[in-house]
Each structure stands twice: as C-alpha cells, then as structure tokens.
Amino acid sequence: MLDPGKPARLLGSLLILAVLVVAGYLVLRHRGRAAPPPAAGEAYGRAAVSADLPAADDLRAVAREANVVVCVIDAARADHVGCYGYARDTTPNIDRLAGSGTAFEQHFSQYPETKMSTACLFTSQYPDTHLAYGDRRLAESTFTLAQGLRAAGLHTVLFSQNGYASPMWGLGEEFDEAYYEPHLKEAGRDLPDIWRPEALLEQVECWLEKRPRSRFFAYVHFMPPHDPYIAPPGTRRYFAGQQPPEAWLSDYAFDEVERERRAKERPWSEQHQGWMLNLYDGNLRYADWAVGELERLLREAGAFESTVLIVTSDHGEAFGEHGYRGHTFSAYDETIRIPLIIKLPRLNVAGRRISALTQSVDVMPTVLDLFEAPYPRDGVQGRSLLPLMTGEAGEVNDYVFARAAGQPPSYVIRSHDWMLVLYRGGQLRALYDLKEDPRALQNVIESRPEEAGRMVEAFRAFARSQTAPPLQFVDSDARRPQLPEVNKIEVNEEMRRSLEALGYLR
Ligand SMILES: [Zn+2]
C-alpha cells in the first residue's frame, strides 16, 4: 500500500541533507583558512574576547574526553613573549595558540630556578612547604598533579630535557613513564645535543605512535631558551645586530651589600647586554619552534583536537635590569613573571586575556578542577583558575609570593600595584610602586610606610601558613625551624657534569 506521508518525509530528509552539506562546507572552508601569524606586539587584542564566556560545566565537559599536555619552555620571561606585548616576533606559535586560548597576563613563578619551581607546579605548594631544596626529595606523602590525573584515569608520561625537572632530581617519579637524560643519551646524544628540542621531540613522536588507548597527561619540558644558547645559527642569530626593543641596566637595590659580589663581576655595557638579549630572543624563537613542533606531532597523531594544551615556563631570566644576571638568586619580574597559556579543545574563547594575579602553584588545582579529579585540599596552596576563565571571579589571589635562592635568600610579595622585597633575613627591604614605576627601580619604602606595613602583614600571614615558616623575615625574634627529615638524592658525577655545563656550579 502507498504511504501518503512518504513523499513529504523524503523531501524533508533531502532538505536536512542539503542543510548539512552546506553547513559542512562552510565549517571546512572556515577551518581551511589559516589565520595569518599575528604581527609582533599586536598579537591579539581585547576586542577578540568572546562575549559568551564558558560556564565551568562547559569547561569540565570538554576535559571529560580530553588529554592534557603541560609544556614548559625553560627560563622564558613573559615580557619577551609576543602575545605578552613584546615588540619582536619571538613566539609566533605561542601567540597563535594564545589567540585561540586563554593567556594569563600576570602569572608568576614561586622560585626562579628549575627544580624548586617545577616542584611548585607539580605539588601546588610553596617552596617553604614542599621543601625540595638542593638534594632534598619531596616528602613521600606529597600529593602531585600526576597522581591526581592518574586517579582520574589518565596515563601519565614525563618528557624532560632538564635533569632538574626529572626523576634524576626526585621529581616526576610517580609518572607511569618518564623520558629524560638517560633516555636521550641512550639515543646516542650527549651534552649539549640532549638539550636541543629535536632530541625530546623524537621521544614524544615515538611515544605518540605507540601510546596507550587511554587518555593521557604528558609533561613536556624543553630546555630553550635557557642558556647555553644552542639554537641553530639561523635562529640563534635571528635578531643579531638589532637594537633590543626594551632594555635597561640598573644597580642592585641593596648596593652596599652587593658591592662585594659585583666587584667580582665584569660590568656589562649596553652593547653587551644588547648582544645577550638578541641571543636570548633567538633562543626563545627556538623554544617557540619546539612548541609548534609539539603541536604538529599532536595533530599528526590525531590527538590535538582532544587535548588541553598548557604552555608555561618555570622562571624567567635577568640581563642586569636590577644588577643581576641569570636566574636563581633574584626575584624581580624579569626572573619570576612567566607566560601561562591554556588552550582548550573545541571551545573557542578567541584570545581571552586574563589580567588577574596568578601563580605556578595555581596550575595543579586548575587542571584537577577541570578534570574533576579529587585532591587533598589541605595540601594544596594554589587556587583553581576556572572561576577566572568563566568570569565568575575577577581575582583569585590578592598577592603572589616568590622566594629566591641564596644564603640568606630574598622574598618577594607582589600585588598588582606594589612589590615588597625582603632581603637579608628581612633587615633590608625595598618597596616599589608598580603603577608609577613598573620597572621597580625606585625604592619608596621610606616615603610609603603604610603600604609597606600592609605588605609586611600580608607576608606574615603567608609565612605562618608554610611548613617551615620564614617568619624571621618579619619578626626579629623568630628563628627558621629545622626542616623535617626526608630522603636525599645521591648526586653522582654525571649529574654534577650536567649542572656544571648549565652554569650552576660555577
Ligand atoms: Zn629552569
């Protein structure tokens, strides 16, 4: 019997098919048109911010089927990254990722050195709580990002070119798999070739080919732009002979104390600083190339569209801006302000920029919150950044904190507008009005006692909440407590050689 509804249903089906074909064509056409790389310094603008911010549940729904890759480029200072406003084209790949993700503009490391900073990232604990100084291991009870993600069902793998951010130095032993210095050497490479991203990318590529079927968390730590500056000549010399867009030399804030140290160093001329900055920027471009290659490998493996990609650094690098060169012993912005970019698959947040204060210790709770992985709240000192990404909160931190190495060390407590540096057990202090003096060159502690007092009080509250409270920096009768006993790392000759080559044992 003839079905009278059949022709109408057929017509309806044809119409739906036609709509789908046209829609598919439009999507493909849109996808195929690659966005041009952003021009230096104007990587992406505030106008690009999506009007509809995602809800936390939208973000978590994306993560439910996603992998996560945390990519660290070692010693990358934020103010030299294109999408952070640098006037040079140092980071076209990172800028492009930021253009379709979220960039945190005021993001800070808690310690300007690899091992301590990576420990902050892995544990969401400040240095005076995780206490992974020198040859100390993390306490066995310390909960880590990899543990949290493994509990959420992700396979965990670490790739690291820096021994300090690897099981060699007691970090990342809890990952299901780890590829670091010994594996790079097995592949027939030696220093400094093992610090070229090509070496690590080979390991990533092999692993992606044979990876398990489950979702994964990959930690990928590239050595550049950390010195030695080993980029291929074309990249290393990319900015050679040019005038760096922004550079200044100034003295140590605590001149009388530093005079002795400075006497041993040859002062830099502006010309020499220019050479070094050009070299550094060339190597930052090398690091950016590595990030682009990592993206390519993920795409080729069919994993990019289902991966949350986080690009950040462990600390910055100083070139004499406050009398200090390198990292480790000084915690001004050049050594602690670092990039943080979170690119979520599928959700287009179109170059969202977040100007709230954020820190390395916030990365772990953010990722675990996103992946709905439970974690022990009392052991975690950072804050989830999801409320910033959804627009539910404008700020999650009133202050950020950093500590530099050295005996005695120095501490920095920083808000958007003020920065207090505590030096020599707190006896020497400098306060900077960052609104008036964004380079932090004028110590105004004498003329702004109220602000200084407020910052000292905030530091005291911070210090009290640490396992080994550094209260001697604010209370003259306080003593630094004995650090709890932990297992130590055995430092062998090979590890010593690596450190020497990186300039740490000079
Ligand atoms: Zn580092």
Boltz pocket constraint, residues with backbone or C-beta under 6 A from the ligand:
constraints:
  - pocket:
      binder: B
      contacts: [[A, 74], [A, 75], [A, 113], [A, 114], [A, 115], [A, 226], [A, 314], [A, 315]]
      max_distance: 6.0
